[in-house]
Amino acid sequence: MTKAKENKVAEIGQNYYKVKVIVAAEKGRANEAVREVLAKHFGVKKYQVEITSGFTVPDKFIEIRNYPPDRTIVRAGKLETKN
């Protein structure tokens, strides 16, 4: 995987985001980093960001609870991590 130099979120389509995190994708660390980065991006608490599928693959579906309905389900694809 490509190494990310910084945590970053970029919208690449409606409810589709490219998320980059600097932590390694091992033992769930990258998933936790994705939750943190998306929580900051959307201005919500980390507990509101839940990965609903894609725990072990780059494309993930993420639910943001108690957020406006037009952006409740987010697809994060092409996760890039530092290895």
C-alpha positions as YAML, in Angstrom:
chain: A
units: angstrom
residues:
- id: 1
  name: MET
  ca: [0.00, 0.00, 0.00]
- id: 2
  name: THR
  ca: [1.03, 3.58, -0.53]
- id: 3
  name: LYS
  ca: [2.42, 5.28, 2.54]
- id: 4
  name: ALA
  ca: [0.43, 8.26, 3.76]
- id: 5
  name: LYS
  ca: [2.42, 11.21, 5.03]
- id: 6
  name: GLU
  ca: [-0.56, 12.71, 6.84]
- id: 7
  name: ASN
  ca: [-4.11, 11.86, 7.89]
- id: 8
  name: LYS
  ca: [-6.43, 13.15, 5.20]
- id: 9
  name: VAL
  ca: [-10.02, 12.93, 3.94]
- id: 10
  name: ALA
  ca: [-10.96, 13.85, 0.39]
- id: 11
  name: GLU
  ca: [-14.48, 13.68, -1.02]
- id: 12
  name: ILE
  ca: [-14.34, 11.95, -4.41]
- id: 13
  name: GLY
  ca: [-18.07, 11.47, -4.96]
- id: 14
  name: GLN
  ca: [-21.40, 11.76, -3.19]
- id: 15
  name: ASN
  ca: [-20.88, 10.07, 0.18]
- id: 16
  name: TYR
  ca: [-17.63, 8.56, -1.13]
- id: 17
  name: TYR
  ca: [-14.37, 9.60, 0.44]
- id: 18
  name: LYS
  ca: [-10.73, 8.71, 0.09]
- id: 19
  name: VAL
  ca: [-9.22, 8.41, 3.54]
- id: 20
  name: LYS
  ca: [-5.51, 8.37, 4.25]
- id: 21
  name: VAL
  ca: [-4.07, 7.48, 7.64]
- id: 22
  name: ILE
  ca: [-0.47, 7.30, 8.77]
- id: 23
  name: VAL
  ca: [-0.75, 4.23, 10.99]
- id: 24
  name: ALA
  ca: [-0.11, 0.68, 9.82]
- id: 25
  name: ALA
  ca: [-3.04, -1.54, 8.86]
- id: 26
  name: GLU
  ca: [-2.48, -4.14, 11.54]
- id: 27
  name: LYS
  ca: [-4.50, -5.22, 14.57]
- id: 28
  name: GLY
  ca: [-7.28, -2.76, 13.73]
- id: 29
  name: ARG
  ca: [-5.11, 0.32, 14.19]
- id: 30
  name: ALA
  ca: [-5.88, 1.74, 10.75]
- id: 31
  name: ASN
  ca: [-9.62, 1.22, 11.26]
- id: 32
  name: GLU
  ca: [-9.46, 3.16, 14.52]
- id: 33
  name: ALA
  ca: [-7.47, 5.89, 12.79]
- id: 34
  name: VAL
  ca: [-10.08, 6.05, 10.01]
- id: 35
  name: ARG
  ca: [-12.81, 6.51, 12.63]
- id: 36
  name: GLU
  ca: [-10.83, 9.28, 14.32]
- id: 37
  name: VAL
  ca: [-10.05, 11.09, 11.07]
- id: 38
  name: LEU
  ca: [-13.67, 10.89, 9.86]
- id: 39
  name: ALA
  ca: [-14.99, 12.05, 13.25]
- id: 40
  name: LYS
  ca: [-12.78, 15.10, 13.07]
- id: 41
  name: HIS
  ca: [-13.70, 15.73, 9.41]
- id: 42
  name: PHE
  ca: [-17.46, 15.59, 10.10]
- id: 43
  name: GLY
  ca: [-17.28, 17.31, 13.50]
- id: 44
  name: VAL
  ca: [-18.71, 14.40, 15.47]
- id: 45
  name: LYS
  ca: [-17.49, 12.20, 18.31]
- id: 46
  name: LYS
  ca: [-15.51, 9.08, 17.46]
- id: 47
  name: TYR
  ca: [-18.20, 6.83, 18.98]
- id: 48
  name: GLN
  ca: [-20.64, 8.12, 16.33]
- id: 49
  name: VAL
  ca: [-18.45, 6.75, 13.51]
- id: 50
  name: GLU
  ca: [-18.95, 3.02, 13.01]
- id: 51
  name: ILE
  ca: [-17.41, 0.82, 10.34]
- id: 52
  name: THR
  ca: [-20.29, -1.42, 9.24]
- id: 53
  name: SER
  ca: [-18.40, -3.50, 6.66]
- id: 54
  name: GLY
  ca: [-14.94, -3.79, 5.20]
- id: 55
  name: PHE
  ca: [-12.96, -4.34, 8.39]
- id: 56
  name: THR
  ca: [-10.12, -6.15, 6.59]
- id: 57
  name: VAL
  ca: [-10.28, -4.62, 3.12]
- id: 58
  name: PRO
  ca: [-9.55, -1.13, 1.75]
- id: 59
  name: ASP
  ca: [-13.17, -0.31, 0.77]
- id: 60
  name: LYS
  ca: [-15.31, 0.29, 3.84]
- id: 61
  name: PHE
  ca: [-18.88, 1.28, 4.55]
- id: 62
  name: ILE
  ca: [-19.17, 3.59, 7.52]
- id: 63
  name: GLU
  ca: [-22.20, 4.86, 9.39]
- id: 64
  name: ILE
  ca: [-22.12, 8.22, 11.10]
- id: 65
  name: ARG
  ca: [-24.82, 8.21, 13.75]
- id: 66
  name: ASN
  ca: [-26.85, 11.33, 14.53]
- id: 67
  name: TYR
  ca: [-25.61, 13.15, 11.47]
- id: 68
  name: PRO
  ca: [-27.75, 14.72, 8.71]
- id: 69
  name: PRO
  ca: [-29.50, 11.95, 6.72]
- id: 70
  name: ASP
  ca: [-27.94, 12.86, 3.40]
- id: 71
  name: ARG
  ca: [-24.54, 11.84, 4.73]
- id: 72
  name: THR
  ca: [-25.32, 9.10, 7.23]
- id: 73
  name: ILE
  ca: [-23.69, 6.31, 5.23]
- id: 74
  name: VAL
  ca: [-20.19, 6.98, 3.98]
- id: 75
  name: ARG
  ca: [-18.11, 4.81, 1.72]
- id: 76
  name: ALA
  ca: [-14.39, 5.13, 2.35]
- id: 77
  name: GLY
  ca: [-12.32, 3.62, -0.38]
- id: 78
  name: LYS
  ca: [-8.73, 3.13, -1.29]
- id: 79
  name: LEU
  ca: [-7.54, 3.35, 2.28]
- id: 80
  name: GLU
  ca: [-3.88, 4.21, 2.29]
- id: 81
  name: THR
  ca: [-1.74, 3.46, 5.31]
- id: 82
  name: LYS
  ca: [1.86, 3.66, 6.37]
- id: 83
  name: ASN
  ca: [3.38, 0.17, 6.45]
...
